[in-house]
């Protein structure tokens, strides 16, 4: 039977560990990280823990654990659940009644194919029923995740692989589970953090690595007409890495530069 970790203690995953008074459940006072463990290593852990600690500080919660303690619990749980070679980990942190950090960790096995290049481009569209605020909370992965959840459901209902989420200025913020990059004439562009997008760890990693390797990368507003004029488009997150987009509405994209980035920038750290 799989286990979960609650505040450092392991419980069977079918055993309740949270009370109805939990403030993340009642008021959304929590944040989460979705992470990948590969061959016994927590990938991109520096970026994950940096975002987590920044989020805790912004929520004004007293931090009661260290990143090292969390990492050890994550790896121990993966070992216990038999997925230390490749696992999807969800760490949820919440404000408890004493205004300190409580947390739960889940770890489940992943299919090796998640690590591979997607040969068939994704088909995506825009989610029309919500607009992402560009406030101080916008870059965090908080428990208030409803616009992204519904955008994901919208994609499923429409037979799409993803839905793009717009901000209050009707510019592209990100997607339901990923950040967005476009390529035009060999140059990359992604929405800036002030556009309300999640401060994705894969986004941060790629911005750092691409600049070091000499790629031109811009950040700013991404209106739809920029996307429709782009040569390529790809989505990024910590679990699936880079996934190229084949079609947005009637716009068809190439994948040549995206595949080069996957092979030369991501794969050496990923596979």
C-alpha positions in Angstrom: 0.0 0.0 0.0 1.4 3.5 -0.9 2.1 5.9 1.8 1.9 9.7 2.2 4.0 11.9 4.5 2.3 14.3 6.9 4.5 16.6 8.9 7.4 14.0 8.8 5.3 10.9 9.7 4.3 8.3 7.1 0.6 7.1 6.9 -1.2 4.8 4.4 -2.5 6.9 1.6 -6.1 5.8 2.4 -5.9 7.2 6.0 -7.2 10.7 6.6 -4.5 13.1 8.0 -6.2 16.5 7.7 -9.0 18.0 9.7 -11.9 19.9 8.2 -10.6 23.0 10.0 -7.4 22.9 7.9 -6.8 26.5 6.7 -5.7 25.5 3.2 -8.9 23.5 2.7 -11.1 26.3 4.2 -9.4 29.4 3.0 -6.8 28.5 0.4 -4.0 29.4 2.8 -1.4 27.2 1.3 1.0 26.6 -1.6 2.3 23.5 -3.4 5.2 22.3 -5.4 5.0 19.5 -8.1 8.5 17.9 -8.4 10.2 15.1 -10.1 12.6 12.6 -8.5 14.8 10.8 -11.0 17.4 8.1 -10.1 17.3 9.1 -6.5 17.7 12.9 -7.2 15.2 15.7 -6.6 15.5 17.6 -9.9 15.6 21.4 -9.9 15.5 21.4 -6.1 17.2 24.8 -5.7 14.5 26.5 -7.8 11.7 24.5 -6.1 12.8 25.4 -2.6 13.5 29.0 -3.5 10.0 29.4 -4.8 8.6 27.5 -1.8 10.4 29.7 0.8 9.5 32.9 -1.1 5.8 31.8 -1.1 5.9 31.0 2.7 7.4 34.4 3.4 4.8 36.2 1.3 2.0 34.3 3.1 3.5 35.4 6.4 3.7 31.9 7.8 6.4 30.9 10.3 8.6 28.3 8.6 9.1 25.2 10.8 11.2 23.0 8.6 14.3 23.2 6.5 14.7 22.4 2.8 17.1 19.6 3.7 14.4 18.0 6.0 11.9 18.2 3.2 14.2 16.6 0.7 15.0 13.7 3.0 11.3 13.1 3.6 10.6 13.2 -0.1 13.4 10.7 -1.0 12.4 8.4 1.9 8.8 8.4 0.8 9.8 7.7 -2.8 11.9 4.7 -1.5 9.0 3.5 0.6 6.6 3.7 -2.3 9.0 2.0 -4.7 9.4 4.9 -7.1 12.8 6.3 -6.2 14.0 5.9 -9.9 11.2 8.0 -11.3 8.5 9.7 -9.3 6.0 12.6 -9.4 6.0 14.3 -6.0 3.5 16.8 -4.7 4.4 18.8 -1.7 1.6 20.8 -0.2 2.4 23.4 2.6 -0.3 25.1 4.6 -0.8 27.5 7.5 -1.7 25.6 10.7 -3.6 27.0 13.7 -0.3 28.2 15.3 0.7 30.0 12.1 3.5 27.6 11.4 4.0 25.4 8.3 2.3 22.1 8.1 2.8 19.9 5.1 1.9 16.7 3.2 3.9 14.9 0.6 2.6 12.5 -2.1 4.9 10.4 -4.3 3.7 8.2 -7.2 5.6 6.3 -9.9 5.8 7.9 -13.4 6.0 6.4 -16.9 9.5 6.7 -18.4 7.9 8.1 -21.6 7.3 11.4 -19.7 11.0 12.0 -20.1 10.9 11.7 -23.9 10.4 14.2 -26.7 6.7 14.4 -27.8 6.8 13.4 -31.5 3.3 14.7 -32.1 2.8 18.4 -31.4 0.2 19.5 -28.9 -3.1 21.0 -30.0 -4.0 23.9 -27.8 -6.5 26.8 -27.5 -7.3 29.6 -25.1 -9.5 29.2 -22.0 -12.2 31.9 -22.4 -13.9 31.9 -19.0 -11.2 33.4 -16.6 -8.6 36.1 -16.5 -5.4 35.8 -14.3 -4.7 38.7 -12.0 -1.2 40.3 -12.1 -0.8 40.8 -8.4 1.7 39.8 -5.8 0.3 36.3 -5.5 0.2 35.6 -9.3 3.6 34.0 -9.6 3.0 31.5 -6.7 1.5 28.0 -6.9 -1.2 28.6 -4.3 -4.1 26.5 -3.1 -6.3 29.0 -5.0 -5.8 27.2 -8.3 -9.3 27.2 -9.7 -8.6 29.1 -13.0 -6.0 26.5 -13.9 -8.1 23.6 -12.9 -11.0 24.7 -15.0 -8.7 25.5 -17.9 -7.4 22.0 -17.7 -11.0 20.6 -17.7 -11.9 22.8 -20.6 -9.0 21.3 -22.6 -10.2 17.8 -21.9 -13.8 18.7 -22.8 -12.7 20.2 -26.2 -10.3 17.3 -27.0 -7.2 19.5 -26.6 -3.9 18.8 -24.9 -3.7 22.2 -23.1 -5.5 25.5 -22.7 -3.8 28.9 -22.4 -4.8 31.3 -19.6 -5.1 35.0 -20.3 -4.4 37.8 -17.8 -6.6 40.8 -17.1 -5.1 42.6 -20.0 -6.1 39.8 -22.4 -2.5 38.8 -22.9 -1.3 35.2 -22.6 -0.1 34.5 -19.0 0.6 30.8 -19.1 -1.2 27.4 -19.6 -3.2 25.3 -17.2 -0.1 23.2 -16.3 2.8 25.0 -18.0 4.6 28.2 -18.9 4.6 29.3 -22.6 7.5 30.1 -24.9 7.4 31.1 -28.5 10.2 31.3 -31.1 10.4 33.8 -34.0 13.3 34.0 -36.4 15.5 32.0 -34.0 14.7 34.3 -30.9 12.7 33.1 -27.9 10.1 35.0 -26.0 8.0 34.2 -22.9 5.5 36.2 -20.8 7.3 38.2 -18.0 6.4 37.6 -14.4 4.4 40.9 -14.3 2.1 39.3 -16.8 0.7 37.0 -14.0 2.3 33.7 -15.0 3.5 31.1 -12.5 7.2 31.5 -11.7 7.8 28.0 -13.1 11.0 26.2 -12.1 11.5 24.8 -15.6 11.0 28.3 -17.0 13.7 29.6 -14.7 16.0 26.8 -15.5 15.6 27.3 -19.3 16.0 31.1 -19.1 19.3 30.6 -17.2 20.6 27.8 -19.5 19.5 29.4 -22.8 21.2 32.7 -22.0 24.4 30.9 -21.1 24.4 29.1 -24.4 23.9 32.3 -26.4 20.2 32.1 -27.3 18.3 35.5 -27.4 15.4 35.4 -24.9 12.9 38.2 -24.3 10.3 38.6 -21.6 7.2 40.9 -21.7 3.7 41.0 -23.0 2.5 38.1 -25.2 -0.7 39.1 -27.0 -2.3 36.6 -29.3 -1.1 38.2 -32.5 2.5 37.5 -31.4 1.7 33.8 -30.9 0.0 33.7 -34.3 3.1 35.2 -36.0 5.5 32.8 -34.2 7.4 30.1 -36.0 7.3 27.7 -33.0 5.7 27.4 -29.6 6.5 25.1 -26.7 5.3 24.6 -23.1 7.4 23.9 -20.0 6.9 22.4 -16.6 9.0 20.5 -14.0 7.3 17.1 -14.8 7.2 17.0 -18.6 10.1 19.3 -19.3 9.5 20.7 -22.9 6.6 19.9 -25.0 6.3 21.4 -28.5 3.0 22.8 -29.7 1.9 21.7 -33.2 -1.3 23.8 -33.5 -3.0 26.8 -31.9 -6.4 27.3 -33.6 -5.6 27.5 -37.3 -1.9 28.3 -36.7 0.5 25.4 -37.4 3.9 25.4 -35.8 7.3 23.9 -36.7 9.5 22.2 -34.1 13.1 22.4 -35.4 14.5 24.9 -32.9 12.5 23.5 -30.0 13.9 20.0 -30.7 17.4 21.5 -30.7 16.7 23.1 -27.3 15.3 19.9 -25.9 18.4 17.9 -27.1 21.1 20.4 -26.2 19.8 22.3 -23.2 17.3 20.0 -21.4 18.3 16.4 -22.2 21.8 16.6 -20.6 20.3 17.4 -17.3 17.0 15.5 -17.7 17.7 12.1 -19.2 
